Amino acid sequence: MPYYKFSDYLKKRFGCRVHKITVDAGFSCPNIDGTLSKNGCIFCDNYSFSPPVRTKNIPMAKQIEEGIKYGKRRYKAEKFIVYFQPYSNTYAPVDILKERYDVAKNFPDIVGISIGTRPDCIDEEKLSFIQGYTERYEVWIEYGLQSIHDRTLKLINRNHTYIDFLKAVEMTKGRNIKICAHIIIGLPGETKEDILETARECGRLKLDGIKIHPLYIVKGTALEKMFNSGKYQPLGFDRYIEIASEFIGYLPPETVIHRFTADCPEEVLVGPLWIREKQKIIRCLEEYMLSKGLFQGYLLAKTG
């Protein structure tokens, strides 16, 4: 493969098929509860990207149990990572984090914990607490960055800055906690060069992992209003493949690519409709990179 796939990393790390189980632990987010904003990011609709949000009020232990059954049946998985995905999963006092994270301890087949959160929802106390889980599990913290450009972060109503992300990364390093950044390609107002500046910075930081996906438009969001008024146009399929391939070129070979596409239920997806063809996106990106002799890290020399 021309890039370091997460599935390959897990197979090498654990010696077997490992499946990631997404769970909703009932957290909120300062960008929707009124602390920073009540509107959230302009693209935000957790229903669109997190399966557990579509089946509310299921106890977390039941979510994990069902996820393990499905992973074993569908993917022949032997081990599992619990992924706390919806909203900001460090946005609570440590005692509440412990209560919810500890549910994973009831399942011996779980080998990892992955925590999705915002870079402004972490501090030394929470990181020291999370570090305790590294004695038993592989632990990932997935920080939603989206872009290094503060003008973009302001436009999409993130209500944090790139400096907030850098501070979170600095606090997290050296704790045996793996760091993954979430990046969106195709944000309003960003040029290809803007996106590749984000790529170069991610490469410079030598993060453990990256999640990349195209920006898509969900019904009922502020982004849909921008689209309907002609103020935003999503990337085309070929353009996304081209930019994503170049983005990967700036990442060190040891950085794990967790994903470079996304899922969205058809009933709420406005566009681009090509994101529904997940396997085609993966196949075409791999074929594009191989056909042009591109590979992860091939542009690193250009970063100086």
C-alpha positions in Angstrom: 0.0 0.0 0.0 1.2 3.6 -0.7 0.2 4.6 2.8 0.3 3.2 6.4 -3.2 1.8 7.0 -4.7 1.6 10.5 -5.8 -1.9 9.9 -2.2 -2.9 9.0 -0.9 -1.1 12.1 -3.3 -3.0 14.3 -2.5 -6.4 12.8 1.2 -5.7 13.3 0.6 -4.4 16.9 -1.7 -7.2 18.1 -1.2 -10.0 15.7 -4.8 -10.4 14.9 -7.9 -8.6 13.4 -8.9 -5.7 15.6 -12.2 -3.9 15.2 -13.1 -0.5 16.5 -16.4 -0.2 18.3 -18.0 3.3 18.4 -20.0 4.1 21.5 -21.9 7.1 22.8 -21.0 7.7 26.4 -23.4 10.5 26.9 -21.0 13.5 26.8 -21.8 17.0 25.5 -19.7 19.7 23.9 -18.9 23.3 24.9 -19.6 24.4 21.4 -23.3 23.3 21.6 -24.2 23.6 25.3 -23.8 27.4 25.4 -20.4 27.5 27.1 -18.8 28.6 23.8 -21.7 28.5 21.5 -25.1 26.9 21.0 -24.7 26.5 17.3 -21.8 24.1 17.0 -19.6 23.9 13.9 -21.3 24.8 10.7 -21.1 21.2 9.5 -22.0 19.6 12.8 -24.6 17.0 13.1 -23.5 14.0 15.2 -26.3 11.9 13.8 -24.6 12.1 10.4 -21.3 10.6 11.5 -21.8 8.6 14.6 -23.9 5.4 14.6 -24.6 5.3 18.4 -26.3 8.7 18.2 -28.9 7.2 15.8 -29.8 4.7 18.6 -30.0 6.8 21.7 -30.5 5.6 25.3 -28.8 2.2 24.9 -26.5 1.5 27.9 -22.9 1.7 27.1 -22.2 -1.9 28.2 -24.9 -3.0 25.8 -23.3 -0.9 23.0 -20.0 -2.6 23.6 -21.5 -6.1 23.8 -23.4 -5.7 20.6 -20.3 -4.1 18.9 -18.2 -7.1 19.9 -20.8 -9.5 18.5 -21.0 -7.6 15.3 -17.3 -7.3 14.9 -16.7 -11.0 15.4 -19.5 -12.0 13.0 -18.9 -9.4 10.2 -15.1 -8.9 10.4 -13.9 -12.0 12.1 -12.3 -9.7 14.7 -10.6 -11.2 17.7 -9.8 -8.0 19.7 -11.5 -4.6 20.0 -10.9 -0.9 20.6 -13.7 1.1 22.3 -14.1 4.4 20.5 -15.7 7.2 22.5 -16.8 9.2 19.5 -19.9 11.5 19.7 -19.3 15.0 21.0 -16.4 15.8 23.3 -15.4 12.8 25.4 -13.2 14.6 27.9 -15.8 17.3 28.6 -16.6 16.3 32.2 -14.9 16.0 35.6 -12.5 13.1 36.0 -14.8 11.1 38.3 -17.4 11.0 35.4 -14.7 10.1 32.9 -13.7 7.2 35.1 -17.2 6.0 35.5 -17.8 5.8 31.8 -14.4 4.7 30.6 -14.2 1.9 33.2 -17.2 0.1 31.5 -14.6 -1.1 29.0 -12.9 -3.1 31.8 -15.8 -5.6 31.9 -14.8 -7.0 28.4 -11.6 -9.0 28.2 -11.4 -8.8 24.4 -10.9 -5.0 24.5 -7.3 -4.1 24.0 -7.6 -0.3 23.3 -9.5 2.8 24.1 -9.8 5.7 21.7 -11.2 9.1 22.9 -12.5 11.7 20.5 -12.4 15.2 21.9 -11.6 18.9 21.3 -8.1 20.3 22.0 -9.7 22.8 24.4 -11.3 20.1 26.5 -8.2 18.6 27.9 -5.9 19.5 30.8 -3.0 18.0 32.9 -5.4 16.4 35.4 -7.4 14.6 32.7 -4.3 13.5 30.8 -2.7 12.1 34.0 -5.9 10.2 34.6 -6.1 8.9 31.0 -2.5 7.9 31.2 -3.4 5.4 33.9 -5.2 3.4 31.2 -2.0 2.9 29.2 -0.9 0.2 31.7 -3.7 -2.0 30.4 -4.7 -0.7 27.0 -3.4 1.0 23.9 -4.8 4.5 24.3 -5.5 7.1 21.6 -6.7 10.6 21.9 -8.2 12.0 18.8 -8.2 15.8 18.7 -10.5 17.5 16.3 -8.4 20.1 14.5 -9.8 20.3 11.0 -7.4 23.0 9.9 -4.4 24.9 11.2 -5.8 28.2 9.8 -7.5 30.3 12.5 -9.5 32.2 9.9 -11.0 28.9 8.8 -11.6 27.8 12.4 -13.5 31.1 13.0 -15.5 30.7 9.8 -16.6 27.2 10.7 -17.4 28.2 14.3 -14.9 25.9 16.0 -14.3 28.3 18.8 -10.8 27.1 19.4 -7.5 28.0 17.8 -4.6 26.2 16.3 -2.6 27.3 19.4 -5.1 25.3 21.5 -4.3 22.2 19.4 -0.6 22.7 19.8 -0.9 23.1 23.6 -3.0 19.9 23.8 -0.4 18.0 21.7 2.4 19.3 23.9 0.6 18.3 27.1 -0.2 14.8 25.7 3.3 13.9 24.4 5.5 11.7 26.6 2.6 10.0 28.3 2.4 6.8 26.2 -0.9 8.2 24.8 -1.1 8.1 21.0 -2.2 11.3 19.3 -4.5 11.4 16.2 -5.6 14.6 14.5 -8.9 15.0 12.6 -8.5 17.0 9.4 -11.2 18.0 6.9 -10.4 18.6 3.3 -12.6 21.1 1.4 -13.5 23.6 4.2 -15.1 26.9 3.0 -12.6 29.4 1.8 -9.6 27.1 1.8 -7.4 26.7 -1.2 -5.3 23.6 -2.1 -2.3 25.4 -0.7 -4.1 26.1 2.6 -4.9 22.4 2.9 -1.3 21.4 2.2 0.0 23.9 4.8 -2.1 21.9 7.3 -0.5 18.7 5.9 3.0 20.1 6.3 2.3 21.1 9.9 0.9 17.7 10.7 4.0 16.2 9.2 6.2 18.5 11.2 4.5 17.5 14.5 5.1 13.8 13.7 1.7 12.8 15.1 0.9 9.1 15.7 -2.2 9.2 13.5 -4.3 11.2 11.1 -8.0 11.0 10.2 -8.8 12.8 6.9 -12.2 13.1 5.3 -13.9 15.4 2.7 -16.3 18.0 4.0 -19.9 16.9 3.3 -23.1 18.8 3.7 -25.8 17.6 6.1 -29.4 18.7 6.1 -30.3 21.3 8.7 -26.8 22.6 9.2 -25.4 26.1 8.6 -23.3 24.6 5.9 -26.4 23.6 4.0 -27.6 27.2 4.1 -24.2 28.3 2.7 -24.5 25.7 -0.1 -28.1 26.7 -0.9 -27.1 30.3 -1.1 -24.2 29.6 -3.4 -21.6 30.6 -0.8 -20.1 27.1 -0.7 -19.3 24.4 -3.3 -18.0 21.0 -2.2 -14.9 19.4 -3.8 -15.4 17.1 -6.7 -14.3 13.5 -6.5 -11.2 13.8 -8.6 -10.0 17.0 -6.9 -10.4 15.3 -3.5 -8.4 12.3 -4.6 -5.6 14.6 -5.9 -5.4 16.7 -2.8 -5.7 13.8 -0.3 -2.9 12.0 -2.1 -0.7 15.1 -1.8 -1.6 15.5 1.8 -0.5 12.0 2.6 2.8 12.8 0.9 3.7 15.2 3.7 3.1 12.7 6.5 6.0 10.7 7.9 5.8 7.0 7.0 5.2 6.0 10.6 2.1 8.2 11.0 -0.9 5.8 10.8 -3.7 6.8 8.4 -6.9 6.0 10.3 -9.1 7.0 7.4 -9.5 9.3 4.4 -13.2 9.2 3.8 -16.4 9.4 5.8 -19.9 7.9 6.3 -23.2 9.7 6.3 -26.8 8.4 6.2 -28.3 9.0 2.8 -31.5 10.5 4.4 -29.5 13.5 5.7 -26.8 13.8 3.1 -27.0 16.9 0.8 -23.7 16.4 -1.0 -21.3 15.6 -2.4 -23.1 12.3 -3.2 -19.9 10.6 -4.1 -19.0 10.2 -0.4 -21.5 7.3 -0.3 -19.1 5.2 -2.4 -16.6 4.5 0.4 -14.9 1.5 -1.2 -14.6 3.3 -4.5 -12.9 6.3 -2.8 -10.4 4.0 -1.1 -9.7 2.0 -4.3 -9.4 5.1 -6.5 -7.0 6.9 -4.1 -4.8 3.8 -3.8 -4.8 3.4 -7.6 -4.1 7.1 -8.2 -1.1 7.0 -5.8 0.3 3.8 -7.2 -0.2 4.9 -10.9 1.8 8.1 -10.2 4.4 6.6 -8.0 3.2 8.5 -5.0 3.6 7.3 -1.4 3.3 8.5 2.1 6.2 10.8 3.0 7.3 11.5 -0.6 7.0 15.2 -0.1 8.7 15.4 3.3 11.9 16.8 1.8 10.0 19.8 0.7 9.2 20.8 4.3 12.9 21.4 4.9 
